[in-house]
Amino acid sequence: MSTAERAPDTARFVDARQVRRNFARAASNYAQSAFLSREVDRRMLDRLDYVRIEPKRILDLGCGTGASLTALRERYRDAALLGTDFCLPMLQAGRQEKTLLARLMPFLKPQVATLLAGDAERLPLRSASVALVWSNLLLHWLDEPRPALREAHRVLETGGLFMLSTFGPDTLRELAGAFGDGFAHTQRFTDMHDLGDMLIECGFAEPVMDMEVLTLTYNSVDDLIAELRAAGDRCAMHGRRKSLSGRGVWEKVRAAYATLSDGGRLPATFEVIYGHAWKGEPKKTADGTAIIRFDRRPK
């Protein structure tokens, strides 16, 4: 949910101010509304079963209210936890939740994560300072993933792990098709293979990518829109319709979506991309000089 904020121009697609506004509106009830985010987060956590790490410091990149950090604490109890997000109301909601938990159950003495206001493209952290960077459903809110990937690579220590999830191009295809009016009604999503290439370009090693399709069903398109709005998942593209859609537009959308009905339920596709990659040994010094390593073999 973090992205660089610049004045819109023809080279940019995502309206960063609108991203912030959408999540600020959703912040107070986000914990109750972000069902899909929690489910994807759980599936990401399952993937940690296949890697052997004991990180001492973990960063949740685009942490929202910090829900992922709670689950990461259960897995890595000795790790220091950090979260960054560029939406201050989301961070404030997360801090209030942690404070309430501490008051209700003081005997648990939970270690509170440090939540920082920060941009994914300009992290307020020193280089090589964390062992695991965790990013759940952030990248599709960015205009361009690579600056954030480079920052994740910078703050990781050598041998550190970057784990991500994001939505792929088939996400909400039914909704986009139901409008068909030339305006953007969903985010612009990056293909899984392109993300893998970007990870390598940004210095990561051994990227592993996979994808699954989740199909949720709704009684009506209005229910789908309401759920997306409640979780902050509203379109924030510069190419979206800026004015309110009239009754006639919504009648056409409902009619178009109704043709997809299966047993009275309307489908909504979410293509979920997962990936992880490692930060290997540097190949160049800060001034660009190539590093050549020699292995000493016993005589």
TORLO-981656 format. One record per residue: residue number from 1; residue in three letters; x, y, z negated of N, C-alpha, C in turn. Coordinates in steps of 0.05 Angstrom, whole numbers, plus 5000, padded with zeros to 4 digits. Layout:
% residues N
  nr rest  n_u  n_v  n_w ca_u ca_v ca_w  c_u  c_v  c_w
 NUM  ala    X    Y    Z    X    Y    Z    X    Y    Z
...
This chain:
% residues 299
  nr rest  n_u  n_v  n_w ca_u ca_v ca_w  c_u  c_v  c_w
   1  met 5016 4977 5000 5000 5000 5000 5017 5025 5000
   2  ser 5042 5022 5004 5060 5045 5004 5069 5050 5032
   3  thr 5072 5075 5040 5080 5082 5066 5091 5110 5067
   4  ala 5109 5116 5085 5120 5143 5087 5098 5162 5096
   5  glu 5097 5186 5085 5077 5205 5092 5089 5228 5108
   6  arg 5082 5229 5133 5091 5251 5150 5067 5263 5165
   7  ala 5071 5286 5176 5050 5298 5192 5044 5280 5216
   8  pro 5019 5275 5222 5012 5258 5244 5022 5269 5271
   9  asp 5032 5251 5288 5040 5259 5315 5034 5236 5333
  10  thr 5040 5240 5359 5033 5219 5378 5048 5193 5374
  11  ala 5070 5194 5359 5086 5170 5355 5077 5154 5331
  12  arg 5059 5164 5316 5050 5150 5292 5021 5141 5294
  13  phe 5015 5119 5282 4989 5107 5284 4973 5107 5258
  14  val 4987 5104 5236 4974 5102 5210 4973 5129 5196
  15  asp 4949 5136 5186 4946 5160 5170 4952 5154 5141
  16  ala 4976 5161 5133 4985 5154 5106 4968 5168 5084
  17  arg 4959 5192 5089 4942 5206 5070 4915 5191 5066
  18  gln 4905 5180 5088 4880 5165 5086 4884 5139 5071
  19  val 4907 5126 5075 4913 5101 5060 4912 5108 5030
  20  arg 4925 5129 5022 4925 5137 4994 4897 5143 4984
  21  arg 4882 5158 5000 4855 5165 4991 4837 5140 4987
  22  asn 4839 5122 5006 4823 5097 5005 4829 5082 4979
  23  phe 4854 5078 4973 4861 5062 4949 4856 5078 4923
  24  ala 4859 5104 4925 4852 5121 4901 4823 5118 4894
  25  arg 4806 5117 4914 4777 5114 4909 4771 5087 4897
  26  ala 4786 5067 4905 4781 5039 4897 4794 5032 4870
  27  ala 4812 5049 4860 4830 5042 4838 4815 5033 4813
  28  ser 4794 5047 4805 4781 5042 4779 4768 5014 4778
  29  asn 4759 5004 4801 4746 4977 4802 4762 4957 4818
  30  tyr 4787 4964 4824 4803 4947 4842 4806 4918 4831
  31  ala 4810 4916 4805 4814 4889 4793 4790 4871 4798
  32  gln 4766 4882 4799 4742 4867 4803 4736 4862 4833
  33  ser 4747 4879 4850 4739 4879 4878 4759 4865 4897
  34  ala 4785 4863 4888 4806 4853 4907 4808 4823 4907
  35  phe 4785 4810 4912 4785 4780 4912 4805 4769 4932
  36  leu 4805 4779 4956 4822 4768 4977 4852 4772 4971
  37  ser 4859 4795 4961 4886 4801 4953 4896 4781 4932
  38  arg 4879 4776 4912 4887 4757 4891 4890 4728 4902
  39  glu 4873 4721 4921 4875 4694 4932 4900 4691 4949
  40  val 4907 4711 4965 4932 4710 4980 4956 4710 4962
  41  asp 4954 4725 4941 4976 4726 4921 4980 4698 4909
  42  arg 4958 4684 4902 4960 4657 4890 4973 4638 4910
  43  arg 4967 4641 4935 4978 4623 4955 5008 4629 4960
  44  met 5015 4654 4957 5043 4662 4958 5059 4649 4935
  45  leu 5047 4651 4912 5060 4639 4888 5065 4610 4891
  46  asp 5046 4596 4904 5050 4567 4909 5075 4562 4926
  47  arg 5081 4580 4943 5105 4577 4961 5131 4580 4945
  48  leu 5130 4592 4922 5154 4593 4905 5163 4566 4895
  49  asp 5145 4546 4896 5152 4519 4888 5173 4507 4905
  50  tyr 5177 4518 4929 5196 4506 4948 5222 4521 4949
  51  val 5226 4541 4932 5252 4554 4931 5261 4553 4902
  52  arg 5288 4551 4899 5299 4549 4872 5314 4575 4865
  53  ile 5301 4591 4849 5313 4616 4841 5306 4621 4812
  54  glu 5322 4636 4798 5317 4645 4771 5324 4675 4770
  55  pro 5307 4692 4782 5313 4720 4784 5313 4734 4757
  56  lys 5332 4752 4753 5334 4768 4729 5318 4794 4731
  57  arg 5313 4803 4755 5299 4828 4759 5282 4825 4784
  58  ile 5256 4831 4782 5237 4827 4804 5223 4853 4810
  59  leu 5220 4859 4836 5206 4883 4845 5181 4874 4861
  60  asp 5158 4885 4853 5134 4881 4868 5130 4907 4885
  61  leu 5134 4903 4911 5134 4926 4930 5106 4931 4939
  62  gly 5094 4954 4932 5066 4959 4938 5049 4945 4918
  63  cys 5054 4949 4892 5043 4932 4871 5014 4938 4864
  64  gly 5002 4960 4873 4975 4967 4865 4973 4970 4836
  65  thr 4955 4954 4823 4951 4955 4794 4970 4937 4780
  66  gly 4986 4922 4794 5006 4904 4782 4997 4876 4776
  67  ala 4975 4867 4789 4965 4840 4783 4985 4819 4790
  68  ser 5000 4822 4812 5020 4802 4819 5041 4798 4797
  69  leu 5048 4820 4784 5069 4819 4764 5061 4802 4740
  70  thr 5035 4800 4734 5025 4783 4712 5031 4754 4718
  71  ala 5025 4746 4743 5031 4718 4751 5060 4712 4753
  72  leu 5076 4732 4763 5105 4728 4764 5117 4726 4737
  73  arg 5106 4740 4717 5115 4738 4690 5112 4709 4679
  74  glu 5090 4696 4686 5085 4669 4676 5106 4650 4688
  75  arg 5115 4655 4712 5134 4637 4725 5163 4643 4716
  76  tyr 5169 4669 4714 5197 4677 4707 5196 4694 4682
  77  arg 5195 4680 4659 5189 4694 4634 5212 4711 4624
  78  asp 5237 4706 4634 5259 4722 4625 5266 4745 4643
  79  ala 5251 4748 4665 5258 4768 4685 5247 4796 4677
  80  ala 5262 4817 4683 5251 4844 4681 5234 4850 4705
  81  leu 5211 4862 4701 5191 4866 4723 5188 4896 4729
  82  leu 5189 4901 4755 5185 4928 4765 5163 4928 4786
  83  gly 5147 4949 4788 5128 4952 4809 5128 4980 4820
  84  thr 5126 4982 4847 5125 5009 4859 5101 5011 4877
  85  asp 5088 5034 4877 5066 5039 4894 5064 5070 4899
  86  phe 5054 5077 4922 5053 5106 4927 5025 5118 4920
  87  cys 5007 5102 4910 4981 5112 4902 4980 5114 4871
  88  leu 4982 5138 4861 4984 5142 4832 4959 5131 4817
  89  pro 4934 5135 4826 4911 5124 4812 4912 5094 4809
  90  met 4924 5080 4828 4927 5051 4825 4946 5044 4803
  91  leu 4968 5058 4801 4987 5054 4780 4975 5060 4753
  92  gln 4960 5082 4751 4947 5090 4726 4927 5069 4717
  93  ala 4912 5058 4736 4893 5036 4730 4908 5012 4719
  94  gly 4931 5005 4731 4946 4983 4722 4957 4987 4694
  95  arg 4966 5011 4688 4977 5017 4661 4955 5015 4640
  96  gln 4931 5025 4648 4908 5023 4629 4901 4994 4623
  97  glu 4901 4977 4644 4895 4949 4640 4915 4936 4620
  98  lys 4941 4942 4624 4961 4930 4607 4958 4940 4578
  99  thr 4952 4966 4575 4948 4977 4548 4925 4964 4534
 100  leu 4903 4960 4549 4879 4948 4538 4885 4919 4529
 101  leu 4900 4905 4546 4907 4877 4539 4924 4876 4514
 102  ala 4943 4895 4511 4960 4895 4488 4944 4901 4462
 103  arg 4923 4918 4465 4906 4924 4441 4889 4901 4434
 104  leu 4878 4887 4454 4859 4865 4448 4874 4840 4438
 105  met 4898 4836 4448 4913 4812 4440 4942 4819 4432
 106  pro 4945 4834 4410 4972 4843 4402 4990 4820 4395
 107  phe 4979 4798 4387 4995 4775 4379 5011 4763 4402
 108  leu 5002 4769 4427 5017 4758 4450 5043 4773 4455
 109  lys 5043 4799 4447 5066 4816 4452 5077 4814 4481
 110  pro 5060 4820 4500 5068 4817 4528 5089 4837 4535
 111  gln 5108 4828 4551 5129 4847 4561 5116 4863 4584
 112  val 5115 4889 4581 5101 4906 4600 5120 4912 4623
 113  ala 5109 4909 4647 5125 4915 4671 5128 4946 4674
 114  thr 5149 4954 4686 5153 4982 4692 5141 4989 4719
 115  leu 5121 5007 4719 5107 5014 4744 5117 5042 4752
 116  leu 5127 5044 4777 5139 5069 4787 5124 5079 4811
 117  ala 5120 5105 4812 5110 5117 4837 5133 5118 4857
 118  gly 5129 5105 4880 5151 5104 4899 5141 5096 4927
 119  asp 5155 5104 4947 5149 5099 4974 5165 5074 4984
 120  ala 5152 5057 4998 5165 5032 5007 5189 5038 5026
 121  glu 5189 5061 5039 5211 5068 5057 5233 5084 5043
 122  arg 5228 5092 5017 5248 5107 5002 5245 5099 4973
 123  leu 5254 5076 4966 5250 5065 4940 5268 5079 4919
 124  pro 5256 5084 4895 5272 5098 4874 5289 5078 4858
 125  leu 5304 5062 4872 5320 5041 4860 5348 5041 4872
 126  arg 5368 5033 4857 5395 5032 4867 5398 5007 4884
 127  ser 5418 5007 4901 5423 4984 4918 5431 4959 4902
 128  ala 5424 4936 4912 5432 4910 4900 5424 4909 4871
 129  ser 5399 4918 4864 5391 4919 4836 5370 4899 4829
 130  val 5358 4884 4848 5338 4864 4841 5344 4838 4855
 131  ala 5333 4816 4845 5339 4790 4856 5316 4779 4872
 132  leu 5292 4789 4868 5268 4781 4883 5251 4805 4889
 133  val 5245 4809 4915 5226 4829 4923 5201 4815 4933
 134  trp 5179 4822 4921 5153 4810 4926 5135 4830 4939
 135  ser 5122 4823 4961 5105 4843 4975 5080 4829 4985
 136  asn 5058 4834 4972 5032 4821 4978 5014 4841 4993
 137  leu 5009 4836 5018 4990 4851 5034 4996 4881 5035
 138  leu 5021 4887 5040 5030 4915 5042 5035 4923 5071
 139  leu 5048 4907 5087 5061 4916 5112 5041 4927 5132
 140  his 5017 4917 5133 4998 4927 5153 4988 4955 5146
 141  trp 4994 4966 5123 4988 4993 5116 5010 5013 5125
 142  leu 5032 5002 5135 5054 5019 5143 5052 5024 5173
 143  asp 5062 5047 5181 5062 5053 5210 5082 5035 5225
 144  glu 5103 5028 5211 5125 5012 5223 5138 4996 5201
 145  pro 5138 4970 5202 5149 4954 5180 5178 4956 5175
 146  arg 5194 4962 5195 5223 4960 5192 5236 4978 5171
 147  pro 5228 5003 5169 5240 5019 5147 5236 5007 5119
 148  ala 5212 4996 5114 5208 4983 5088 5224 4957 5086
 149  leu 5227 4942 5108 5243 4918 5107 5272 4925 5101
 150  arg 5282 4946 5113 5310 4954 5107 5313 4963 5078
 151  glu 5293 4976 5067 5295 4984 5039 5294 4959 5021
 152  ala 5277 4940 5027 5277 4915 5012 5304 4901 5013
 153  his 5317 4901 5036 5343 4889 5039 5364 4905 5023
 154  arg 5362 4931 5023 5381 4948 5008 5380 4942 4978
 155  val 5356 4941 4967 5354 4938 4938 5359 4909 4928
 156  leu 5358 4890 4946 5364 4862 4938 5394 4858 4934
 157  glu 5400 4842 4914 5427 4834 4910 5434 4811 4930
 158  thr 5459 4807 4935 5467 4785 4954 5457 4759 4943
 159  gly 5444 4744 4960 5432 4719 4952 5403 4722 4942
 160  gly 5393 4747 4942 5366 4752 4934 5345 4744 4955
 161  leu 5320 4742 4946 5299 4732 4962 5277 4753 4966
 162  phe 5268 4755 4991 5245 4773 4998 5222 4755 5006
 163  met 5199 4759 4993 5175 4744 4999 5153 4763 5006
 164  leu 5139 4757 5028 5118 4776 5037 5093 4761 5047
 165  ser 5071 4775 5046 5047 4767 5060 5036 4792 5073
 166  thr 5022 4789 5096 5009 4811 5110 4988 4799 5128
 167  phe 4972 4816 5139 4951 4806 5158 4962 4807 5187
 168  gly 4953 4787 5202 4961 4785 5230 4939 4795 5249
 169  pro 4945 4794 5275 4928 4807 5295 4899 4798 5297
 170  asp 4893 4773 5289 4865 4764 5290 4848 4773 5267
 171  thr 4859 4787 5249 4844 4796 5225 4821 4815 5233
 172  leu 4798 4809 5223 4774 4825 5228 4767 4828 5257
 173  arg 4774 4808 5273 4769 4810 5302 4739 4813 5308
 174  glu 4722 4801 5291 4693 4803 5296 4683 4831 5292
 175  leu 4694 4844 5271 4686 4872 5266 4695 4890 5288
 176  ala 4720 4888 5296 4730 4905 5318 4713 4901 5343
 177  gly 4706 4876 5349 4691 4870 5374 4663 4880 5372
 178  ala 4651 4881 5349 4623 4890 5346 4620 4920 5351
 179  phe 4641 4935 5346 4640 4964 5352 4645 4969 5382
 180  gly 4668 4962 5391 4674 4964 5420 4670 4993 5431
 181  asp 4676 5013 5415 4671 5041 5423 4696 5057 5429
 182  gly 4719 5044 5429 4744 5058 5435 4758 5069 5411
 183  phe 4745 5069 5388 4757 5079 5363 4770 5055 5349
 184  ala 4789 5061 5331 4801 5040 5315 4782 5035 5291
 185  his 4777 5010 5285 4760 5003 5262 4774 4983 5243
 186  thr 4798 4975 5251 4816 4959 5233 4844 4969 5236
 187  gln 4861 4960 5218 4889 4968 5220 4902 4955 5245
 188  arg 4926 4964 5252 4942 4952 5273 4959 4931 5260
 189  phe 4956 4906 5267 4970 4883 5254 4992 4873 5271
 190  thr 5014 4865 5258 5038 4856 5272 5038 4825 5275
 191  asp 5047 4815 5297 5048 4786 5302 5069 4773 5284
 192  met 5064 4749 5276 5082 4734 5259 5110 4732 5270
 193  his 5113 4725 5296 5139 4722 5308 5154 4748 5310
 194  asp 5140 4770 5314 5153 4797 5314 5163 4803 5287
 195  leu 5148 4796 5266 5158 4801 5238 5183 4786 5232
 196  gly 5184 4761 5242 5208 4745 5238 5232 4758 5251
 197  asp 5228 4768 5275 5250 4782 5290 5258 4807 5274
 198  met 5239 4821 5263 5245 4846 5248 5262 4840 5224
 199  leu 5255 4818 5210 5271 4810 5186 5300 4806 5193
 200  ile 5305 4792 5215 5333 4788 5224 5346 4815 5231
 201  glu 5331 4831 5246 5342 4857 5254 5349 4875 5230
 202  cys 5334 4872 5208 5339 4888 5185 5359 4875 5165
 203  gly 5372 4854 5174 5395 4843 5159 5389 4818 5143
 204  phe 5364 4808 5144 5357 4784 5129 5367 4759 5143
 205  ala 5370 4738 5128 5379 4712 5139 5358 4691 5134
 206  glu 5358 4671 5152 5341 4647 5149 5312 4654 5144
 207  pro 5299 4671 5159 5271 4677 5155 5254 4652 5161
 208  val 5234 4648 5144 5215 4626 5148 5187 4639 5149
 209  met 5172 4635 5171 5146 4647 5174 5125 4626 5178
 210  asp 5102 4630 5166 5079 4613 5173 5053 4628 5170
 211  met 5032 4617 5179 5007 4631 5181 4983 4613 5176
 212  glu 4962 4623 5165 4937 4609 5162 4914 4628 5167
 213  val 4892 4616 5176 4868 4632 5181 4847 4627 5159
 214  leu 4838 4648 5146 4817 4646 5126 4792 4658 5138
 215  thr 4770 4644 5136 4745 4655 5147 4725 4658 5123
 216  leu 4718 4683 5117 4698 4688 5097 4672 4693 5110
 217  thr 4650 4688 5097 4623 4692 5109 4607 4711 5091
 218  tyr 4589 4725 5104 4573 4746 5091 4544 4744 5100
 219  asn 4526 4755 5084 4498 4756 5092 4493 4776 5113
 220  ser 4510 4798 5113 4506 4819 5132 4532 4833 5137
 221  val 4534 4848 5159 4558 4864 5164 4561 4886 5143
 222  asp 4538 4895 5132 4539 4916 5111 4553 4905 5086
 223  asp 4548 4879 5080 4562 4867 5057 4592 4866 5061
 224  leu 4600 4859 5086 4628 4859 5092 4641 4886 5089
 225  ile 4628 4907 5100 4639 4934 5098 4641 4943 5069
 226  ala 4620 4937 5053 4620 4945 5025 4643 4932 5010
 227  glu 4649 4906 5016 4671 4892 5002 4698 4904 5010
 228  leu 4701 4910 5036 4726 4922 5045 4730 4949 5032
 229  arg 4710 4965 5031 4712 4992 5019 4719 4990 4989
 230  ala 4706 4972 4975 4710 4969 4946 4739 4961 4940
 231  ala 4752 4947 4958 4780 4938 4954 4800 4958 4967
 232  gly 4790 4980 4977 4808 5000 4990 4816 4993 5018
 233  asp 4804 4971 5029 4813 4961 5055 4798 4974 5078
 234  arg 4796 5000 5078 4783 5015 5100 4804 5022 5121
 235  cys 4795 5024 5146 4813 5032 5168 4825 5059 5162
 236  ala 4852 5061 5165 4866 5086 5161 4883 5093 5185
 237  met 4874 5085 5208 4889 5092 5233 4882 5120 5242
 238  his 4901 5134 5254 4895 5160 5265 4873 5158 5286
 239  gly 4871 5135 5299 4851 5132 5321 4823 5124 5311
 240  arg 4818 5125 5285 4792 5119 5275 4772 5142 5281
 241  arg 4747 5136 5279 4726 5157 5282 4727 5174 5257
 242  lys 4730 5200 5261 4732 5219 5238 4705 5227 5228
 243  ser 4685 5227 5245 4658 5235 5237 4642 5210 5229
 244  leu 4620 5214 5215 4603 5192 5207 4589 5180 5231
 245  ser 4588 5153 5230 4574 5139 5252 4544 5142 5248
 246  gly 4529 5147 5269 4501 5151 5267 4485 5125 5265
 247  arg 4459 5127 5260 4443 5103 5257 4444 5086 5282
 248  gly 4444 5098 5305 4444 5083 5330 4470 5066 5332
 249  val 4493 5077 5324 4518 5062 5325 4516 5037 5307
 250  trp 4506 5041 5283 4505 5018 5264 4485 4997 5273
 251  glu 4463 5006 5286 4444 4986 5296 4457 4969 5317
 252  lys 4473 4981 5335 4487 4965 5355 4508 4946 5343
 253  val 4522 4956 5322 4542 4939 5309 4528 4915 5296
 254  arg 4506 4920 5282 4492 4898 5269 4482 4878 5289
 255  ala 4471 4888 5311 4461 4870 5332 4483 4853 5344
 256  ala 4506 4866 5350 4528 4852 5362 4539 4831 5343
 257  tyr 4542 4838 5317 4553 4819 5298 4533 4796 5293
 258  ala 4508 4802 5295 4488 4781 5290 4489 4758 5309
 259  thr 4500 4763 5333 4503 4741 5353 4523 4720 5344
 260  leu 4540 4726 5323 4559 4708 5313 4549 4692 5289
 261  ser 4524 4696 5282 4512 4683 5259 4513 4653 5261
 262  asp 4520 4640 5239 4521 4611 5237 4505 4603 5212
 263  gly 4482 4594 5215 4465 4587 5192 4458 4611 5175
 264  gly 4456 4634 5188 4448 4658 5173 4471 4672 5160
 265  arg 4496 4663 5164 4520 4675 5153 4537 4686 5175
 266  leu 4549 4709 5170 4566 4722 5190 4596 4718 5182
 267  pro 4612 4710 5201 4641 4704 5195 4658 4729 5196
 268  ala 4679 4729 5180 4700 4750 5182 4727 4735 5180
 269  thr 4743 4738 5201 4768 4724 5202 4791 4741 5190
 270  phe 4808 4728 5174 4832 4740 5164 4855 4722 5170
 271  glu 4873 4732 5188 4897 4717 5194 4919 4725 5174
 272  val 4926 4707 5157 4946 4714 5136 4973 4703 5143
 273  ile 4992 4721 5144 5020 4714 5151 5036 4714 5125
 274  tyr 5052 4693 5122 5070 4691 5099 5099 4689 5110
 275  gly 5118 4700 5095 5145 4698 5103 5164 4700 5080
 276  his 5188 4688 5082 5209 4694 5063 5236 4693 5077
 277  ala 5255 4708 5066 5282 4709 5078 5301 4717 5056
 278  trp 5326 4712 5061 5347 4716 5041 5366 4739 5049
 279  lys 5378 4752 5029 5399 4771 5035 5425 4757 5033
 280  gly 5439 4754 5056 5464 4739 5056 5488 4758 5050
 281  glu 5511 4746 5053 5536 4762 5049 5538 4784 5070
 282  pro 5546 4808 5063 5549 4829 5083 5569 4822 5104
 283  lys 5564 4831 5129 5582 4826 5151 5599 4850 5158
 284  lys 5591 4873 5147 5606 4898 5152 5608 4914 5126
 285  thr 5629 4931 5124 5631 4949 5102 5614 4974 5107
 286  ala 5613 4992 5088 5596 5016 5091 5604 5033 5115
 287  asp 5630 5032 5122 5639 5049 5145 5637 5034 5171
 288  gly 5625 5010 5171 5621 4995 5196 5643 4975 5203
 289  thr 5663 4973 5186 5685 4954 5191 5676 4925 5186
 290  ala 5681 4908 5205 5673 4880 5203 5688 4866 5181
 291  ile 5674 4849 5166 5685 4834 5144 5690 4805 5154
 292  ile 5715 4797 5152 5722 4769 5159 5730 4754 5134
 293  arg 5718 4732 5129 5723 4716 5105 5738 4690 5113
 294  phe 5757 4684 5096 5773 4659 5099 5768 4641 5076
 295  asp 5762 4616 5082 5759 4596 5061 5786 4583 5054
 296  arg 5793 4583 5029 5818 4571 5020 5813 4541 5016
 297  arg 5826 4525 5030 5823 4496 5028 5846 4485 5012
 298  pro 5841 4466 4995 5863 4454 4979 5882 4439 4998
 299  lys 5908 4441 4991 5928 4428 5007 5928 4398 5002
